[in-house]
Amino acid sequence: MPNLLLVEDDSNLGFLLQEYLTDKGFPTDLATDGQKGWQSFVDKEYDLCIFDVMMPKKDGFSLAKEVRMSGRDVPIIFLTAKSMKEDTMQGFRVGADDYVTKPFDREELLLRIEAILRRYKKQPDAQDDTGIYHIGAFTFDYSRQQLTHDDKSARLTSKESELLKLFCQNINQPISRSFALKTIWGDDSYFNARSMDVYITKLRKYLREDPSIQIMNLHGEGFKLMVG
């Protein structure tokens, strides 16, 4: 069944929605602020996210930006007491798929969730199944931890392979530093961040044979593997 993440600081509304959606066949995890919501998102795979806009520690717009930076293609619905056009437009600019103004009918929200999930149904990516990725003039065999260019092959370390796989799954898409660290190292501590920088430098050296490939630093945000 599709798993949902609900981030709502109104505990009464949050518990009611969590119970309702779970009862309707959509297991739902509840977080009561944006910071807890981000941690839940990092720790588990979700099929759809529902974010309140006005929340302590991290507002819904900021949380949505981080989700989009993670590289995961997850639909987002905003819940808000605001109805101003500017707020609605901001929600869509940061990647919202829908926008529901409080107070709302739970059945209407359920219908919107079902409609969005139908649109997001995709066929599995065959490339992911084989573990073979094509990056410009390179071929990366994830299972063998092998990067090949022309007749030359390099054997990558486990961390290098995990990082390159994450980049390959999000070619030309931004990846947040925090998401990469928590996905591969388990936490985003200072020392793990320095370690990741070293591995990214090594990957750049491997890939420099093809000038069309670049691992870009996104200031204050993360990285992006650009190809072409």
NORUR-V656338 format. One record per pair of residues at least 24 apart in sequence whose ideal C-beta (glycine too) atoms are under 10 Angstrom apart, sorted by the first residue. I is the first residue (numbers start at 1). J is the second residue. Records with the same first field share a line. If there is no record, write none. Layout:
# NORUR-V656338
I=J ; J
This chain:
# NORUR-V656338
1=25 ; 26 ; 27 ; 47
2=26 ; 27 ; 28 ; 46 ; 47 ; 48 ; 113 ; 114 ; 117 ; 120 ; 121
3=27 ; 28 ; 29 ; 44 ; 45 ; 46 ; 47 ; 48
4=28 ; 29 ; 30 ; 46 ; 47 ; 48 ; 49 ; 50 ; 77 ; 113 ; 117
5=29 ; 30 ; 31 ; 37 ; 38 ; 40 ; 41 ; 44 ; 45 ; 46 ; 47 ; 48 ; 49 ; 50 ; 51 ; 63 ; 67 ; 74 ; 76
6=30 ; 31 ; 32 ; 37 ; 40 ; 46 ; 48 ; 49 ; 50 ; 51 ; 52 ; 77 ; 79
7=31 ; 32 ; 33 ; 34 ; 35 ; 36 ; 37 ; 38 ; 40 ; 41 ; 49 ; 50 ; 51 ; 52 ; 55 ; 58 ; 60 ; 63 ; 64 ; 79
8=32 ; 33 ; 37 ; 50 ; 51 ; 52 ; 55 ; 60 ; 79
9=33 ; 34 ; 36 ; 37 ; 52 ; 54 ; 55 ; 56 ; 57 ; 59 ; 60
10=52 ; 54 ; 55 ; 79 ; 81 ; 102
13=52 ; 79 ; 102 ; 103
14=50 ; 52 ; 79
16=106
17=50 ; 79 ; 106 ; 109 ; 110
18=50
20=106 ; 107 ; 109 ; 110
21=48 ; 50 ; 106 ; 109 ; 110 ; 113
24=106 ; 107 ; 110 ; 113 ; 114
25=110 ; 114
26=110 ; 113 ; 114 ; 117
28=113
31=55 ; 63
32=56 ; 57
33=57 ; 58 ; 59 ; 63
34=58 ; 59 ; 60 ; 61 ; 62 ; 63 ; 64 ; 66
35=62 ; 63
37=63 ; 66 ; 67
38=62 ; 63 ; 66 ; 67 ; 70 ; 176 ; 178 ; 179 ; 182
39=182
41=66 ; 67 ; 70 ; 72 ; 74 ; 179 ; 182
42=66 ; 67 ; 70 ; 72 ; 176 ; 178 ; 179 ; 181 ; 182 ; 183 ; 186 ; 187 ; 188
43=182
45=72 ; 74
46=72 ; 74 ; 75
47=74 ; 75 ; 113 ; 116 ; 117 ; 120 ; 121
48=74 ; 75 ; 76 ; 77 ; 97 ; 98 ; 112 ; 113 ; 114 ; 116 ; 117 ; 120
49=74 ; 75 ; 76 ; 77 ; 78 ; 96 ; 97
50=75 ; 76 ; 77 ; 78 ; 79 ; 98 ; 100 ; 109 ; 112 ; 113
51=76 ; 77 ; 78 ; 79 ; 80 ; 91 ; 94 ; 96
52=78 ; 79 ; 80 ; 81 ; 102
53=78 ; 79 ; 80 ; 81 ; 82 ; 87 ; 90 ; 91 ; 96 ; 99 ; 102
54=79 ; 80 ; 81 ; 82 ; 87
60=91 ; 94 ; 96
61=87 ; 90 ; 91 ; 93 ; 94 ; 95 ; 96
62=94
63=94
64=90 ; 91 ; 93 ; 94 ; 95 ; 96
65=93 ; 94 ; 95 ; 174 ; 176 ; 221
66=94 ; 176 ; 178 ; 179 ; 221 ; 222
67=94 ; 95 ; 176 ; 179
68=94 ; 95 ; 96 ; 173 ; 174 ; 176
69=95 ; 170 ; 173 ; 174 ; 175 ; 176 ; 177 ; 178 ; 179 ; 180 ; 218 ; 221 ; 222 ; 223 ; 224
70=166 ; 170 ; 173 ; 174 ; 175 ; 176 ; 178 ; 179 ; 180 ; 182 ; 183 ; 222
71=166 ; 167 ; 169 ; 170 ; 171 ; 173 ; 174 ; 175 ; 176 ; 179 ; 180 ; 183 ; 222 ; 224
72=169 ; 170 ; 173 ; 175 ; 179 ; 183
73=120 ; 122 ; 170 ; 173
74=120
75=112 ; 113 ; 116 ; 117 ; 119 ; 120
76=116
77=109 ; 112 ; 113 ; 116
79=104 ; 109
80=104
125=169
127=168 ; 169
128=165 ; 168 ; 169
131=161 ; 165 ; 168
132=168
133=164 ; 165 ; 167 ; 168 ; 169 ; 171
134=168 ; 171 ; 227
135=164 ; 167 ; 168 ; 171 ; 207 ; 210 ; 212 ; 213 ; 225 ; 227
136=171 ; 207 ; 209 ; 210 ; 211 ; 212 ; 213 ; 214 ; 226 ; 227 ; 228
137=207 ; 209 ; 210 ; 211 ; 212 ; 213 ; 227
138=164 ; 168 ; 206 ; 207 ; 209 ; 210 ; 213 ; 227
140=164 ; 165 ; 167 ; 168 ; 206 ; 207
142=168 ; 169
147=203 ; 206 ; 207
149=206 ; 207 ; 209 ; 210
150=209
152=209
154=202 ; 205 ; 206
156=199 ; 202 ; 203 ; 206
157=199 ; 202
158=184
159=184 ; 185 ; 195 ; 196 ; 198 ; 199 ; 202
160=199 ; 200 ; 202 ; 203 ; 206
161=199 ; 203
162=199
163=196 ; 199 ; 200 ; 202 ; 203 ; 215 ; 223 ; 225
164=199 ; 200 ; 202 ; 203 ; 206 ; 207 ; 215 ; 225
166=223 ; 225
167=200 ; 203 ; 207 ; 213 ; 215 ; 223 ; 224 ; 225 ; 226 ; 227
168=225 ; 227
169=225
170=223 ; 224 ; 225
171=213 ; 224 ; 225 ; 226 ; 227 ; 228
172=224 ; 225 ; 226 ; 227 ; 228
173=224 ; 225 ; 226
174=216 ; 218 ; 221 ; 222 ; 223 ; 224 ; 225
175=218 ; 221 ; 222 ; 223 ; 224 ; 225
176=218 ; 221 ; 222 ; 223
177=217 ; 218 ; 220 ; 221 ; 222 ; 223
178=221 ; 222
179=222
180=222 ; 223
181=222
196=223
197=223
